[in-house]
Amino acid sequence: MLASDSLVQLHGDVVSPALVAAVVLCTAVAVAVNALGGLGHAGGVLRAAARAVVQLLVVALVITAVLRHAALALAFVALMTTVAGATAARRLTGGRDGWWALAAVAAAALLVLGLLVGVRLVPGGGTGLVAVAGILIGGAMSATVLAGRRALDALRTRHGEWEAALSIGFRERDAALLVARDDAALALVPGLDQTRTVGLVTLPGAFVGMLLGGASPAEAAVVQLVVLVALLAVQSVAVLLVLELVARGRVRGRSQQP
């Protein structure tokens, strides 16, 4: 309980020495492990941590105004979707066609979010909308990037199989799906594992956040269940869409750019 009590003390000195120490030490450990282990992401870890600090401080300053107005909340969701799509595009391809990734992220996340709003599990504005939208958009972005990369890698490394499928009468799209579908579908494994083991191996963020916010364990469990199954839907749609885009040649790897 001591850890929980210290985490929810948000009305005093928010930026406490303990918080600064935790952020600095965890970042230092991650950077050191990457550097010493030759993992190649020491600089990326440092930049990511610095960006997280700046971005969260900015969000903390503007979020109060955003949450007071439904229109601003919707605009903030649109901004999150655009940034997620841009990030996915940059990760998948350096060409203009990478922006098709935005379509996959937006369609997957906003489809499921609209469903939750439609059945009144999520409000149409305010804190609930922004919080759930952030989780779903992040899940769509991750699934799009992972599935897209795996599909593009499969088509590159198994190009001979793609050509063999063409030689026996497959259309280009169907041949690409034959080669890349299983690899792209691996992007669903982390979400499936998280859902299968929830409560037994991990307590995900929504559950912990609800508990720290004062909700009962039952209330936290219900919210987490909705989030998990919504994420499964979002990620499934995102994987299917980006796989189709890759198979149709809309999203291509850097080596395939004209």
C-alpha positions in Angstrom: 0.0 0.0 0.0 2.9 2.4 0.5 3.7 2.3 -3.1 0.1 2.9 -4.1 -0.2 5.7 -1.6 2.9 7.5 -3.0 1.7 7.0 -6.6 -1.7 8.7 -6.0 -0.4 11.7 -4.1 -1.0 14.1 -7.0 -2.2 17.1 -5.0 1.1 18.1 -3.4 4.5 18.2 -5.0 3.8 16.4 -8.2 7.4 16.4 -9.4 8.9 14.9 -6.3 12.5 13.8 -5.8 11.4 10.2 -5.8 9.7 10.7 -9.2 12.8 12.3 -10.7 15.1 9.6 -9.3 12.9 6.8 -10.7 12.7 8.3 -14.2 16.4 9.0 -14.3 17.5 5.6 -12.9 15.1 3.6 -15.1 16.2 5.5 -18.2 19.9 5.1 -17.2 19.4 1.3 -16.8 17.7 1.0 -20.2 20.4 3.0 -21.9 23.2 1.1 -20.2 21.8 -2.3 -21.0 21.3 -1.3 -24.7 24.9 0.1 -24.9 26.6 -2.7 -23.0 24.6 -5.4 -24.7 25.0 -4.0 -28.2 21.3 -3.9 -28.7 21.6 -0.7 -30.8 18.9 1.4 -29.2 20.7 3.3 -26.4 20.2 6.6 -28.2 16.6 5.8 -29.1 15.8 5.0 -25.4 17.2 8.3 -24.3 15.3 10.2 -26.9 12.1 8.4 -26.2 12.4 9.1 -22.5 13.1 12.8 -23.1 10.2 13.0 -25.5 7.9 11.3 -23.1 8.8 13.8 -20.3 8.1 16.8 -22.6 5.0 15.5 -24.2 3.4 14.4 -20.9 4.1 17.7 -19.3 2.5 19.5 -22.3 -0.5 17.1 -22.2 -0.9 17.7 -18.5 -1.1 21.5 -19.1 -3.7 21.3 -21.9 -5.7 18.3 -21.0 -7.9 20.1 -18.4 -9.2 22.5 -21.1 -9.7 19.7 -23.6 -11.7 17.5 -21.2 -14.1 20.4 -20.5 -15.5 20.5 -24.0 -16.7 17.6 -26.1 -15.5 19.3 -29.4 -12.0 19.8 -28.0 -12.0 16.1 -26.8 -12.9 15.0 -30.3 -10.2 17.3 -31.8 -7.7 15.8 -29.4 -8.7 12.2 -30.5 -8.2 13.3 -34.1 -4.7 14.6 -33.3 -3.8 11.4 -31.5 -5.0 9.4 -34.6 -3.0 11.6 -37.0 0.2 11.3 -34.9 -0.2 7.5 -34.6 -0.8 7.2 -38.4 2.3 9.4 -39.1 4.4 7.2 -36.7 3.2 4.0 -38.4 3.9 5.5 -41.8 7.4 6.4 -40.8 8.1 3.0 -39.4 6.8 1.1 -42.4 8.1 3.1 -45.4 9.9 6.3 -46.2 7.7 6.9 -49.2 4.4 8.7 -49.7 2.5 5.4 -49.8 3.3 4.9 -46.1 0.4 7.3 -45.4 -1.9 4.4 -46.2 -0.9 3.3 -42.7 -2.9 6.2 -41.4 -6.0 4.7 -43.0 -5.4 1.4 -41.2 -4.8 3.0 -37.8 -7.8 5.4 -38.1 -10.2 2.8 -39.5 -9.4 0.2 -36.9 -9.4 2.4 -33.8 -12.3 4.7 -34.7 -14.5 1.8 -35.8 -14.2 0.1 -32.4 -14.3 3.4 -30.5 -17.5 4.3 -32.3 -19.0 0.9 -31.3 -18.2 1.5 -27.7 -19.7 5.0 -27.8 -22.7 3.6 -29.6 -23.5 1.1 -26.9 -22.8 3.8 -24.3 -19.9 2.1 -22.6 -17.8 5.1 -23.4 -19.1 8.7 -23.3 -19.1 10.8 -26.4 -16.7 13.4 -24.9 -14.5 14.1 -21.9 -12.1 12.0 -19.9 -13.5 8.6 -20.8 -13.4 9.2 -24.5 -9.9 10.5 -24.6 -8.6 7.8 -22.2 -10.1 4.9 -24.1 -9.3 6.4 -27.5 -5.7 6.7 -26.5 -5.5 3.0 -25.6 -7.2 1.9 -28.8 -5.3 4.2 -31.1 -2.0 3.0 -29.6 -3.0 -0.6 -30.1 -3.9 0.1 -33.7 -0.6 1.8 -34.3 1.4 -1.1 -32.8 -0.5 -3.7 -34.7 -0.2 -1.8 -38.0 3.5 -1.4 -37.7 4.2 -5.0 -36.6 1.9 -6.6 -39.2 3.1 -4.3 -42.0 6.8 -4.9 -41.3 6.3 -8.6 -41.1 4.3 -8.7 -44.3 6.9 -6.6 -46.1 9.8 -8.7 -44.8 8.0 -11.9 -45.8 7.5 -10.7 -49.4 11.1 -9.6 -49.6 12.7 -12.8 -48.1 10.2 -15.2 -49.7 10.0 -13.5 -53.1 10.6 -16.8 -54.8 7.5 -18.3 -53.3 5.5 -15.3 -54.5 6.8 -15.8 -58.0 6.1 -19.5 -57.8 2.5 -18.7 -56.8 2.2 -16.4 -59.8 3.5 -19.1 -62.1 0.7 -21.4 -61.2 -2.0 -18.8 -61.8 -2.4 -16.8 -58.6 -3.1 -13.1 -58.9 -0.5 -10.8 -57.4 -2.7 -9.9 -54.4 -3.6 -13.6 -53.7 0.1 -14.6 -54.0 1.1 -11.9 -51.6 -1.5 -12.9 -49.1 -0.4 -16.5 -49.4 3.2 -15.6 -48.6 2.6 -12.8 -46.0 -0.6 -13.6 -44.1 0.9 -15.9 -41.4 3.8 -13.6 -40.8 1.5 -10.5 -40.5 -0.8 -12.4 -38.1 2.0 -12.8 -35.6 1.3 -9.2 -34.7 -1.7 -10.4 -32.9 0.2 -12.7 -30.5 1.1 -10.0 -27.8 -2.5 -8.9 -27.5 -3.7 -12.5 -27.4 -1.2 -13.4 -24.7 -2.0 -10.4 -22.6 -5.7 -11.2 -22.8 -5.2 -14.9 -22.0 -3.0 -14.2 -18.9 -4.7 -11.1 -17.5 -5.0 -11.4 -13.8 -2.7 -14.4 -13.7 0.6 -13.0 -15.0 0.0 -9.2 -15.3 -2.4 -6.6 -14.1 -2.7 -4.2 -17.1 -2.7 -0.5 -17.0 -6.5 0.2 -17.0 -7.0 -2.2 -14.1 -4.2 -0.7 -12.0 -5.2 2.9 -13.0 -8.8 2.3 -11.8 -7.6 0.8 -8.5 -5.3 3.7 -7.9 -8.1 6.1 -8.8 -10.3 4.6 -6.0 -12.5 2.2 -8.0 -13.4 -1.2 -6.6 -11.7 -4.3 -7.9 -14.9 -5.3 -9.6 -15.3 -2.0 -11.4 -11.6 -2.1 -12.4 -12.0 -5.7 -13.8 -15.0 -4.6 -15.9 -13.2 -1.7 -17.4 -10.1 -3.8 -18.1 -12.2 -6.5 -19.8 -13.8 -4.0 -22.1 -10.4 -2.5 -22.9 -8.9 -5.9 -23.7 -11.6 -7.2 -25.9 -11.8 -3.8 -27.7 -8.0 -4.0 -28.3 -8.4 -7.5 -29.8 -10.9 -6.1 -32.2 -8.8 -3.1 -33.0 -5.7 -5.0 -33.6 -7.4 -7.7 -35.7 -8.9 -5.0 -38.0 -5.6 -3.1 -38.2 -3.7 -6.3 -39.1 -6.2 -7.3 -41.8 -6.2 -3.8 -43.3 -2.4 -3.3 -43.5 -2.0 -6.9 -44.8 -4.5 -6.0 -47.6 -2.7 -2.8 -48.3 0.6 -4.6 -48.6 -0.8 -7.3 -50.8 -2.3 -4.8 -53.1 0.9 -2.8 -53.4 -0.4 0.3 -51.6 2.2 0.0 -48.9 5.7 -0.9 -50.1 9.1 -1.3 -48.4 11.9 1.2 -48.9 13.6 -1.2 -51.4 10.4 -1.2 -53.4 10.0 2.5 -53.7 10.2 3.8 -57.3 
